[in-house]
Every structure is written in C-alpha cells, then in structure tokens.
C-alpha cells in the first residue's frame, strides 16, 4: 500500500468507498464524478501506478474478471466501455492503476473532447 494513495486506502477499507465488488486481488467502486449512468472503477488491491507497471498475468486476468463481473452485476449487457488512462497527458489524476467501466447509455466516439 502506498501511504498517500486514496485508492489503496479504499481497497484496504481505511477510507469508505461505494464498493460494488471486491475479492482478494481487486476492488471496484463507483466513481465520484460519473461520466455515464454506470461508472465504476476497478483497481488492483496492491499499489500499481499504471498499466506500464502491470507485469503479473494473474492480476491482469483478475482485473478483467472484475470488470466483467461489474458489467454483469450492473446489467450492462447491451454494451459497455472499458478505459484506462496512462500518465498525466491521458488525463490520469490518481496514479493507482484503475479501469473505468462505463455504460448505461449509448457511447459516442471519440470518447471525450480534447
């Protein structure tokens, strides 16, 4: 756990988040600034800054399974978007790897204005 990482604190239960899914490797919670009717963040329970540091195939699979479980539990069968940002130029503001599970409405492309 990184001492100053809010996502580490949510995963450990030190800070209360609106957790919708958790297992021994990943935690999923609702985004505080949702960009779609369903906007859930899926994070590894151990601190990893971004996808460039993800070198554990088992954890990669656990993250994808967590994303799929959230989409199923949230009823996003008609389609959903999975996004991760890498670095500040991409818009990453919390430097703990997280996948955004977005759905509940039709998505456009490109996903966000420049």
Residue frames as qw, qx, qy, qz and C-alpha x, y, z in Angstrom:
[[0.000, 0.889, 0.457, 0.000, 0.00, 0.00, 0.00],
 [0.359, 0.381, -0.034, 0.852, 1.26, 3.45, -0.88],
 [0.218, -0.364, -0.576, 0.699, 0.79, 5.70, 2.16],
 [0.142, 0.395, 0.085, -0.904, -0.69, 8.67, 0.34],
 [0.175, -0.041, -0.756, -0.629, -2.77, 6.77, -2.25],
 [0.552, 0.003, 0.262, -0.792, -6.52, 7.22, -1.84],
 [0.802, 0.141, -0.420, -0.400, -7.26, 4.11, -3.93],
 [0.448, 0.169, -0.820, 0.315, -5.01, 1.97, -1.70],
 [0.174, -0.056, 0.598, -0.780, -6.96, 3.30, 1.28],
 [0.720, 0.078, -0.051, -0.688, -10.30, 2.42, -0.35],
 [0.726, 0.188, -0.649, -0.131, -9.07, -1.10, -1.21],
 [0.334, 0.113, -0.797, 0.491, -7.89, -1.68, 2.36],
 [0.392, -0.664, -0.628, -0.100, -11.09, -0.27, 3.89],
 [0.380, -0.249, -0.303, 0.838, -9.25, 2.60, 5.58],
 [0.239, 0.221, -0.037, -0.945, -11.44, 5.03, 3.61],
 [0.517, 0.398, 0.716, -0.249, -15.04, 4.18, 2.80],
 [0.153, 0.214, -0.546, -0.796, -15.82, 4.00, -0.91],
 [0.764, 0.198, 0.174, -0.588, -19.03, 2.93, -2.60],
 [0.112, -0.330, 0.916, 0.199, -17.66, -0.59, -3.18],
 [0.788, 0.206, -0.044, -0.579, -19.71, -2.74, -5.55],
 [0.961, 0.163, -0.222, 0.032, -17.31, -5.69, -5.94],
 [0.122, -0.770, 0.606, -0.157, -14.26, -6.98, -4.09],
 [0.982, -0.036, -0.180, 0.050, -12.18, -10.11, -3.99],
 [0.763, -0.495, 0.088, 0.405, -8.69, -10.96, -2.77],
 [0.588, 0.026, 0.312, 0.745, -7.00, -9.20, -5.74],
 [0.083, 0.331, 0.328, 0.881, -9.30, -6.38, -6.92],
 [0.040, 0.539, 0.582, -0.607, -11.79, -3.82, -5.65],
 [0.096, 0.428, 0.531, 0.725, -14.47, -1.98, -7.64],
 [0.081, -0.579, -0.515, 0.627, -16.24, 1.18, -6.53],
 [0.298, 0.837, 0.438, 0.137, -18.41, 3.91, -8.01],
 [0.432, 0.256, 0.038, 0.864, -16.65, 6.95, -9.48],
 [0.125, -0.577, -0.441, 0.676, -17.31, 10.19, -7.58],
 [0.224, 0.564, -0.155, -0.779, -17.59, 12.11, -10.88],
 [0.626, 0.225, 0.741, 0.092, -19.52, 9.72, -13.15],
 [0.094, 0.384, -0.462, -0.794, -19.29, 10.20, -16.91],
 [0.441, -0.098, -0.740, -0.498, -22.11, 7.73, -17.65],
 [0.723, -0.439, -0.087, -0.526, -25.10, 6.34, -15.74],
 [0.932, -0.329, 0.034, 0.145, -22.82, 3.49, -14.66],
 [0.394, 0.750, -0.416, 0.330, -19.23, 4.48, -13.93],
 [0.856, -0.505, 0.108, 0.016, -17.28, 2.07, -11.75],
 [0.206, 0.764, -0.606, 0.079, -13.52, 1.96, -11.16],
 [0.988, -0.138, -0.061, 0.034, -11.83, -1.44, -10.90],
 [0.052, 0.838, -0.510, 0.189, -8.44, -1.39, -9.17],
 [0.721, 0.078, -0.640, 0.254, -5.82, -3.87, -8.02],
 [0.636, -0.746, -0.196, -0.017, -5.73, -4.13, -4.23],
 [0.675, -0.390, 0.088, 0.620, -1.95, -3.62, -4.29],
 [0.097, 0.871, -0.056, -0.478, -0.45, -0.38, -5.48],
 [0.588, 0.168, 0.516, 0.600, 0.50, -0.23, -9.16],
 [0.011, -0.466, 0.003, 0.885, 0.80, 3.26, -10.67],
 [0.598, 0.500, -0.111, -0.617, -0.49, 2.43, -14.16],
 [0.956, 0.241, 0.105, -0.131, -0.63, -0.30, -16.80],
 [0.481, 0.704, -0.497, 0.158, 3.08, 0.16, -17.59],
 [0.169, -0.502, 0.753, -0.390, 3.85, -1.42, -14.20],
 [0.860, -0.028, 0.287, -0.422, 1.41, -4.31, -14.58],
 [0.342, 0.505, -0.777, -0.156, 3.61, -7.37, -15.11],
 [0.321, -0.068, 0.884, -0.333, 1.55, -10.00, -13.29],
 [0.307, -0.074, -0.732, -0.604, -0.57, -12.10, -15.70],
 [0.257, -0.416, -0.856, 0.170, -2.72, -13.44, -12.84],
 [0.027, -0.516, -0.361, 0.776, -3.50, -9.92, -11.65],
 [0.184, 0.180, -0.439, -0.861, -4.25, -8.81, -15.22],
 [0.320, -0.249, -0.852, -0.330, -6.76, -11.64, -15.51],
 [0.208, -0.488, -0.710, 0.463, -8.25, -10.80, -12.09],
 [0.060, 0.381, 0.048, -0.921, -8.74, -7.18, -13.18],
 [0.309, 0.032, -0.608, -0.731, -10.51, -8.22, -16.38],
 [0.325, -0.352, -0.878, -0.013, -12.68, -10.67, -14.46],
 [0.111, -0.465, -0.501, 0.721, -13.53, -7.90, -12.01],
 [0.185, 0.245, -0.237, -0.922, -14.51, -5.59, -14.87],
 [0.364, -0.131, -0.785, -0.483, -16.71, -8.29, -16.39],
 [0.268, -0.406, -0.817, 0.310, -18.32, -9.06, -13.01],
 [0.030, 0.408, 0.257, -0.876, -19.15, -5.37, -12.52],
 [0.290, 0.126, -0.472, -0.823, -20.65, -5.09, -16.02],
 [0.374, -0.248, -0.867, -0.216, -22.79, -8.18, -15.42],
 [0.234, -0.443, -0.695, 0.515, -23.90, -7.11, -11.96],
 [0.072, 0.413, 0.094, -0.903, -24.75, -3.60, -13.24],
 [0.568, 0.547, 0.593, -0.163, -26.83, -5.04, -16.12],
 [0.114, 0.723, -0.318, -0.603, -24.69, -3.63, -18.92],
 [0.687, 0.119, 0.700, 0.156, -25.44, -6.47, -21.34],
 [0.555, 0.782, 0.284, 0.008, -26.19, -4.16, -24.28],
 [0.625, 0.541, -0.099, 0.553, -22.65, -2.75, -24.23],
 [0.489, -0.850, -0.007, 0.196, -20.10, -1.05, -22.07],
 [0.477, 0.765, -0.297, 0.316, -16.77, 0.70, -22.38],
 [0.824, -0.458, -0.036, 0.332, -13.55, -0.19, -20.59],
 [0.356, 0.835, -0.149, 0.392, -10.90, 2.56, -20.34],
 [0.694, -0.546, -0.092, 0.460, -7.63, 3.09, -18.51],
 [0.226, 0.955, -0.135, 0.139, -5.52, 6.24, -18.63],
 [0.857, -0.117, -0.054, 0.499, -1.73, 6.09, -18.57],
 [0.464, -0.033, -0.033, 0.885, 0.08, 9.19, -17.33],
 [0.024, 0.574, 0.330, -0.749, -0.96, 12.80, -16.86],
 [0.143, 0.258, -0.447, -0.844, -1.25, 13.60, -20.59],
 [0.226, -0.240, -0.879, -0.343, -4.01, 10.98, -20.88],
 [0.479, -0.533, -0.144, -0.682, -5.98, 12.51, -18.05],
 [0.721, -0.267, -0.597, 0.230, -4.84, 10.17, -15.29],
 [0.181, -0.754, 0.173, -0.607, -5.22, 12.04, -12.00],
 [0.742, -0.512, 0.380, -0.207, -4.92, 9.22, -9.46],
 [0.403, 0.593, -0.693, -0.079, -1.72, 7.28, -10.01],
 [0.479, -0.105, 0.845, -0.214, -3.03, 3.88, -8.99],
 [0.107, 0.001, -0.827, -0.551, -3.98, 1.65, -11.93],
 [0.423, 0.343, 0.629, -0.554, -7.72, 1.69, -12.49],
 [0.058, 0.232, 0.782, 0.575, -10.08, 0.60, -15.22],
 [0.388, 0.188, 0.193, -0.882, -13.22, 2.66, -15.84],
 [0.125, 0.331, 0.917, 0.183, -16.29, 0.51, -16.54],
 [0.232, 0.274, 0.047, -0.932, -18.74, 2.87, -18.28],
 [0.050, -0.257, -0.878, -0.400, -22.22, 2.06, -19.50],
 [0.087, 0.562, 0.673, -0.473, -25.92, 2.60, -19.21],
 [0.371, 0.793, 0.086, -0.477, -26.13, 4.80, -22.30],
 [0.800, 0.520, 0.148, 0.260, -25.06, 4.74, -25.94],
 [0.512, -0.592, 0.208, 0.587, -21.41, 5.75, -26.22],
 [0.506, 0.858, -0.026, -0.086, -20.05, 8.08, -28.89],
 [0.784, -0.138, 0.217, 0.565, -16.61, 8.22, -30.50],
 [0.452, 0.284, -0.662, 0.526, -14.24, 9.85, -29.85],
 [0.489, -0.486, -0.698, 0.194, -14.99, 9.27, -26.18],
 [0.315, -0.762, -0.276, 0.494, -14.02, 12.69, -24.80],
 [0.351, 0.923, 0.032, 0.151, -13.36, 16.14, -26.25],
 [0.693, 0.240, -0.236, 0.638, -9.75, 17.29, -26.49]]
